[in-house]
Amino acid sequence: MYSTDDLVQRAVQALRKMQKVEAAKVNFAPAELSVTNAGVGDDAAEALAAARKMEATLKAKALGVAVKSSLPETPSNRIKLADAIAEYKAETKEHKSRRTYLNYARAVDLLAKGCPKTYVDEVG
């Protein structure tokens, strides 16, 4: 019988192998893979099912499909891109010349218009 830690380690190894294959096929961000001891139990079949579910989720995310997490949403300390841009523009307006401010403001406005990301940490 496998311990929970053994099952998690095996699932992590399998997911990392799949991640390398998927990264070669599509633009897949390795940082999206975070595995925790989610309590899959002592049963190898349960661990395999959890690994397959994780694989399907990661593939869907890599292909741009919106995936609803089964974990409860928790409030975070993430900074919204719009808020960061507003703060940057205010600081630039206060500390730079008018011409510099207008150029910088135009640049970040174009970034905001063309960037589909919501949070600053998603921009990379």
C-alpha positions as protocol buffer text, in pm:
chain_id: "A"
residue {
  index: 1
  type: MET
  ca { x: 0 y: 0 z: 0 }
}
residue {
  index: 2
  type: TYR
  ca { x: 127 y: 348 z: -88 }
}
residue {
  index: 3
  type: SER
  ca { x: 141 y: 631 z: 161 }
}
residue {
  index: 4
  type: THR
  ca { x: -23 y: 961 z: 73 }
}
residue {
  index: 5
  type: ASP
  ca { x: 317 y: 1125 z: 29 }
}
residue {
  index: 6
  type: ASP
  ca { x: 427 y: 849 z: -213 }
}
residue {
  index: 7
  type: LEU
  ca { x: 110 y: 894 z: -416 }
}
residue {
  index: 8
  type: VAL
  ca { x: 152 y: 1269 z: -426 }
}
residue {
  index: 9
  type: GLN
  ca { x: 517 y: 1236 z: -532 }
}
residue {
  index: 10
  type: ARG
  ca { x: 421 y: 994 z: -812 }
}
residue {
  index: 11
  type: ALA
  ca { x: 145 y: 1227 z: -928 }
}
residue {
  index: 12
  type: VAL
  ca { x: 384 y: 1524 z: -923 }
}
residue {
  index: 13
  type: GLN
  ca { x: 639 y: 1333 z: -1131 }
}
residue {
  index: 14
  type: ALA
  ca { x: 373 y: 1231 z: -1382 }
}
residue {
  index: 15
  type: LEU
  ca { x: 240 y: 1586 z: -1404 }
}
residue {
  index: 16
  type: ARG
  ca { x: 587 y: 1730 z: -1457 }
}
residue {
  index: 17
  type: LYS
  ca { x: 646 y: 1485 z: -1742 }
}
residue {
  index: 18
  type: MET
  ca { x: 311 y: 1583 z: -1894 }
}
residue {
  index: 19
  type: GLN
  ca { x: 393 y: 1949 z: -1839 }
}
residue {
  index: 20
  type: LYS
  ca { x: 715 y: 1919 z: -2041 }
}
residue {
  index: 21
  type: VAL
  ca { x: 526 y: 1757 z: -2328 }
}
residue {
  index: 22
  type: GLU
  ca { x: 248 y: 2016 z: -2318 }
}
residue {
  index: 23
  type: ALA
  ca { x: 497 y: 2303 z: -2298 }
}
residue {
  index: 24
  type: ALA
  ca { x: 646 y: 2184 z: -2625 }
}
residue {
  index: 25
  type: LYS
  ca { x: 300 y: 2171 z: -2790 }
}
residue {
  index: 26
  type: VAL
  ca { x: 147 y: 2498 z: -2669 }
}
residue {
  index: 27
  type: ASN
  ca { x: 248 y: 2806 z: -2474 }
}
residue {
  index: 28
  type: PHE
  ca { x: 218 y: 2653 z: -2130 }
}
residue {
  index: 29
  type: ALA
  ca { x: 337 y: 2838 z: -1821 }
}
residue {
  index: 30
  type: PRO
  ca { x: 525 y: 2603 z: -1587 }
}
residue {
  index: 31
  type: ALA
  ca { x: 437 y: 2829 z: -1294 }
}
residue {
  index: 32
  type: GLU
  ca { x: 74 y: 2715 z: -1324 }
}
residue {
  index: 33
  type: LEU
  ca { x: 167 y: 2376 z: -1182 }
}
residue {
  index: 34
  type: SER
  ca { x: 137 y: 2379 z: -808 }
}
residue {
  index: 35
  type: VAL
  ca { x: 67 y: 2054 z: -634 }
}
residue {
  index: 36
  type: THR
  ca { x: -19 y: 2025 z: -271 }
}
residue {
  index: 37
  type: ASN
  ca { x: -110 y: 1728 z: -61 }
}
residue {
  index: 38
  type: ALA
  ca { x: -479 y: 1742 z: -148 }
}
residue {
  index: 39
  type: GLY
  ca { x: -564 y: 1428 z: 48 }
}
residue {
  index: 40
  type: VAL
  ca { x: -611 y: 1179 z: -235 }
}
residue {
  index: 41
  type: GLY
  ca { x: -611 y: 896 z: 14 }
}
residue {
  index: 42
  type: ASP
  ca { x: -411 y: 574 z: 26 }
}
residue {
  index: 43
  type: ASP
  ca { x: -568 y: 426 z: -284 }
}
residue {
  index: 44
  type: ALA
  ca { x: -356 y: 429 z: -601 }
}
residue {
  index: 45
  type: ALA
  ca { x: -672 y: 442 z: -814 }
}
residue {
  index: 46
  type: GLU
  ca { x: -782 y: 762 z: -639 }
}
residue {
  index: 47
  type: ALA
  ca { x: -437 y: 915 z: -692 }
}
residue {
  index: 48
  type: LEU
  ca { x: -445 y: 820 z: -1059 }
}
residue {
  index: 49
  type: ALA
  ca { x: -792 y: 970 z: -1098 }
}
residue {
  index: 50
  type: ALA
  ca { x: -673 y: 1291 z: -928 }
}
residue {
  index: 51
  type: ALA
  ca { x: -368 y: 1304 z: -1156 }
}
residue {
  index: 52
  type: ARG
  ca { x: -585 y: 1258 z: -1465 }
}
residue {
  index: 53
  type: LYS
  ca { x: -821 y: 1531 z: -1347 }
}
residue {
  index: 54
  type: MET
  ca { x: -523 y: 1761 z: -1292 }
}
residue {
  index: 55
  type: GLU
  ca { x: -389 y: 1672 z: -1638 }
}
residue {
  index: 56
  type: ALA
  ca { x: -721 y: 1758 z: -1803 }
}
residue {
  index: 57
  type: THR
  ca { x: -738 y: 2085 z: -1610 }
}
residue {
  index: 58
  type: LEU
  ca { x: -385 y: 2185 z: -1709 }
}
residue {
  index: 59
  type: LYS
  ca { x: -445 y: 2096 z: -2074 }
}
residue {
  index: 60
  type: ALA
  ca { x: -765 y: 2300 z: -2078 }
}
residue {
  index: 61
  type: LYS
  ca { x: -588 y: 2600 z: -1923 }
}
residue {
  index: 62
  type: ALA
  ca { x: -304 y: 2567 z: -2175 }
}
residue {
  index: 63
  type: LEU
  ca { x: -555 y: 2577 z: -2459 }
}
residue {
  index: 64
  type: GLY
  ca { x: -723 y: 2887 z: -2316 }
}
residue {
  index: 65
  type: VAL
  ca { x: -1038 y: 2722 z: -2183 }
}
residue {
  index: 66
  type: ALA
  ca { x: -1181 y: 2882 z: -1871 }
}
residue {
  index: 67
  type: VAL
  ca { x: -1163 y: 2626 z: -1592 }
}
residue {
  index: 68
  type: LYS
  ca { x: -1366 y: 2665 z: -1276 }
}
residue {
  index: 69
  type: SER
  ca { x: -1171 y: 2556 z: -972 }
}
residue {
  index: 70
  type: SER
  ca { x: -1325 y: 2308 z: -733 }
}
residue {
  index: 71
  type: LEU
  ca { x: -1145 y: 2487 z: -450 }
}
residue {
  index: 72
  type: PRO
  ca { x: -1324 y: 2768 z: -268 }
}
residue {
  index: 73
  type: GLU
  ca { x: -1225 y: 3120 z: -374 }
}
residue {
  index: 74
  type: THR
  ca { x: -1010 y: 3297 z: -119 }
}
residue {
  index: 75
  type: PRO
  ca { x: -952 y: 3669 z: -108 }
}
residue {
  index: 76
  type: SER
  ca { x: -601 y: 3756 z: -216 }
}
residue {
  index: 77
  type: ASN
  ca { x: -356 y: 4040 z: -197 }
}
residue {
  index: 78
  type: ARG
  ca { x: -320 y: 4055 z: -574 }
}
residue {
  index: 79
  type: ILE
  ca { x: -299 y: 4396 z: -737 }
}
residue {
  index: 80
  type: LYS
  ca { x: -537 y: 4468 z: -1022 }
}
residue {
  index: 81
  type: LEU
  ca { x: -371 y: 4596 z: -1337 }
}
residue {
  index: 82
  type: ALA
  ca { x: -613 y: 4889 z: -1365 }
}
residue {
  index: 83
  type: ASP
  ca { x: -533 y: 4997 z: -1008 }
}
residue {
  index: 84
  type: ALA
  ca { x: -158 y: 4974 z: -1066 }
}
residue {
  index: 85
  type: ILE
  ca { x: -189 y: 5179 z: -1385 }
}
residue {
  index: 86
  type: ALA
  ca { x: -396 y: 5447 z: -1211 }
}
residue {
  index: 87
  type: GLU
  ca { x: -144 y: 5468 z: -927 }
}
residue {
  index: 88
  type: TYR
  ca { x: 149 y: 5481 z: -1172 }
}
residue {
  index: 89
  type: LYS
  ca { x: -16 y: 5758 z: -1374 }
}
residue {
  index: 90
  type: ALA
  ca { x: -89 y: 5963 z: -1060 }
}
residue {
  index: 91
  type: GLU
  ca { x: 269 y: 5928 z: -939 }
}
residue {
  index: 92
  type: THR
  ca { x: 408 y: 6011 z: -1283 }
}
residue {
  index: 93
  type: LYS
  ca { x: 184 y: 6318 z: -1312 }
}
residue {
  index: 94
  type: GLU
  ca { x: 306 y: 6441 z: -975 }
}
residue {
  index: 95
  type: HIS
  ca { x: 681 y: 6381 z: -1025 }
}
residue {
  index: 96
  type: LYS
  ca { x: 747 y: 6416 z: -1399 }
}
residue {
  index: 97
  type: SER
  ca { x: 710 y: 6690 z: -1657 }
}
residue {
  index: 98
  type: ARG
  ca { x: 377 y: 6726 z: -1837 }
}
residue {
  index: 99
  type: ARG
  ca { x: 521 y: 6593 z: -2163 }
}
residue {
  index: 100
  type: THR
  ca { x: 676 y: 6289 z: -1993 }
}
residue {
  index: 101
  type: TYR
  ca { x: 350 y: 6222 z: -1811 }
}
residue {
  index: 102
  type: LEU
  ca { x: 150 y: 6235 z: -2136 }
}
residue {
  index: 103
  type: ASN
  ca { x: 390 y: 5995 z: -2309 }
}
residue {
  index: 104
  type: TYR
  ca { x: 395 y: 5751 z: -2017 }
}
residue {
  index: 105
  type: ALA
  ca { x: 18 y: 5774 z: -1976 }
}
residue {
  index: 106
  type: ARG
  ca { x: -33 y: 5693 z: -2344 }
}
residue {
  index: 107
  type: ALA
  ca { x: 200 y: 5393 z: -2316 }
}
residue {
  index: 108
  type: VAL
  ca { x: 25 y: 5243 z: -2015 }
}
residue {
  index: 109
  type: ASP
  ca { x: -318 y: 5315 z: -2163 }
}
residue {
  index: 110
  type: LEU
  ca { x: -216 y: 5115 z: -2471 }
}
residue {
  index: 111
  type: LEU
  ca { x: -93 y: 4838 z: -2242 }
}
residue {
  index: 112
  type: ALA
  ca { x: -425 y: 4834 z: -2057 }
}
residue {
  index: 113
  type: LYS
  ca { x: -621 y: 4835 z: -2381 }
}
residue {
  index: 114
  type: GLY
  ca { x: -428 y: 4548 z: -2537 }
}
residue {
  index: 115
  type: CYS
  ca { x: -364 y: 4334 z: -2231 }
}
residue {
  index: 116
  type: PRO
  ca { x: -639 y: 4086 z: -2138 }
}
residue {
  index: 117
  type: LYS
  ca { x: -486 y: 4019 z: -1794 }
}
residue {
  index: 118
  type: THR
  ca { x: -662 y: 4130 z: -1478 }
}
residue {
  index: 119
  type: TYR
  ca { x: -379 y: 4122 z: -1224 }
}
residue {
  index: 120
  type: VAL
  ca { x: -25 y: 4258 z: -1235 }
}
residue {
  index: 121
  type: ASP
  ca { x: 132 y: 3921 z: -1151 }
}
residue {
  index: 122
  type: GLU
  ca { x: -25 y: 3770 z: -1465 }
}
residue {
  index: 123
  type: VAL
  ca { x: 162 y: 4010 z: -1693 }
}
residue {
  index: 124
  type: GLY
  ca { x: 492 y: 3860 z: -1787 }
}
